[in-house]
């Protein structure tokens, strides 16, 4: 089983596991979770706030995931053809 499959299996299991098992799993990895926490710069947070404000005001246009997937696939195709 590859890592992607393992991650998916664990994700699926966490969705249905009982509270006792969830707490046990969390206890095993709690320190790693806390240590691996991502900290964002103030500049990055400000940019996210700006983008969110643009979205809420209607200034920014959102793209549905299916449309974004098509765009990415087209970009990848163009990159391979060069």
Secondary structure, DSSP 8 states (H G I E B T S, - for coil): --HHHHHHHHHHHHHH--HHHHHHHHHHHHHHHHHT-----HHHHHHHHHHHHHHHHT-S----HHHHHHHHHHHHHHHHH-
